[in-house]
Amino acid sequence: MDRDHSGAFGSKLYANEELVAELAAAFVCATLSISPTVRHADYLGSWLKVLREDSRAIFRAASKASKAADFLLAFGASASNAAEVESTP
């Protein structure tokens, strides 16, 4: 997905990437009917700062997260299809 992982913990870049990752996880869980356990209070302050500074940040993060979730779900689907083909006599 060509994501930029150069930001140090606590940086704006890191907070943006964490927001994308959490949204992608939420999208994947929703698609697969998984009820996630949320334990990320430590990140909320960083995310709120990013969201308050940039009114479009949530839209960019959601777009990137959607692409990541689609990638993961497609990868899982192709792996599942390959397993079905291998198990077919």
C-alpha positions as CSV (number, residue, x, y, z in Angstrom):
1,M,0.0,0.0,0.0
2,D,3.1,2.2,0.0
3,R,2.4,3.7,3.4
4,D,4.9,6.1,5.1
5,H,6.0,4.5,8.4
6,S,8.8,7.0,9.1
7,G,7.0,8.9,11.9
8,A,8.2,8.4,15.4
9,F,5.7,7.5,18.2
10,G,3.8,10.6,19.2
11,S,4.4,12.5,15.9
12,K,1.6,13.8,13.7
13,L,2.6,11.3,10.9
14,Y,2.5,8.4,13.4
15,A,-0.9,9.5,14.6
16,N,-2.2,9.7,11.0
17,E,-1.0,6.2,10.2
18,E,-2.4,4.8,13.5
19,L,-5.8,6.4,12.6
20,V,-5.7,4.8,9.1
21,A,-4.8,1.4,10.7
22,E,-7.6,1.6,13.3
23,L,-10.1,2.6,10.7
24,A,-9.0,-0.2,8.4
25,A,-9.3,-2.7,11.3
26,A,-12.8,-1.4,12.0
27,F,-13.8,-1.8,8.3
28,V,-12.4,-5.4,8.2
29,C,-14.1,-6.3,11.4
30,A,-17.4,-4.9,10.2
31,T,-17.2,-6.8,6.9
32,L,-16.4,-10.1,8.7
33,S,-18.9,-9.5,11.5
34,I,-16.3,-9.5,14.1
35,S,-17.0,-7.5,17.3
36,P,-13.7,-5.8,18.1
37,T,-12.5,-4.9,21.6
38,V,-11.4,-1.3,21.7
39,R,-8.4,-0.6,23.9
40,H,-6.7,2.3,22.3
41,A,-7.3,5.2,24.7
42,D,-3.6,6.0,24.6
43,Y,-3.9,7.0,20.9
44,L,-7.0,9.1,21.2
45,G,-5.2,12.3,22.2
46,S,-3.0,12.1,19.1
47,W,-5.9,11.4,16.8
48,L,-7.9,14.2,18.3
49,K,-5.1,16.6,17.7
50,V,-4.8,15.6,14.1
51,L,-8.5,15.8,13.5
52,R,-8.8,19.2,15.2
53,E,-5.9,20.6,13.1
54,D,-7.3,19.4,9.8
55,S,-11.0,19.1,9.1
56,R,-10.3,16.8,6.1
57,A,-8.0,14.4,7.9
58,I,-10.8,12.0,8.7
59,F,-11.8,11.7,5.1
60,R,-8.2,11.1,3.9
61,A,-7.7,8.5,6.7
62,A,-11.0,6.8,5.9
63,S,-10.1,6.7,2.2
64,K,-6.7,5.1,2.9
65,A,-8.2,2.8,5.4
66,S,-10.8,1.6,2.9
67,K,-8.1,0.8,0.4
68,A,-6.2,-1.1,3.0
69,A,-9.3,-3.0,4.1
70,D,-10.2,-3.9,0.5
71,F,-6.6,-5.2,0.0
72,L,-6.7,-7.3,3.1
73,L,-10.2,-8.7,2.4
74,A,-9.2,-9.5,-1.3
75,F,-6.0,-11.2,0.0
76,G,-8.1,-13.3,2.4
77,A,-10.6,-14.2,-0.3
78,S,-8.0,-15.3,-2.7
79,A,-6.3,-17.4,0.0
80,S,-9.6,-18.9,0.9
81,N,-10.3,-19.7,-2.7
82,A,-6.9,-21.3,-3.1
83,A,-7.5,-23.5,-0.1
84,E,-10.9,-24.6,-1.5
85,V,-9.2,-25.5,-4.8
86,E,-6.5,-27.5,-3.1
87,S,-9.0,-29.4,-1.0
88,T,-11.2,-30.4,-3.9
89,P,-10.5,-34.0,-5.0
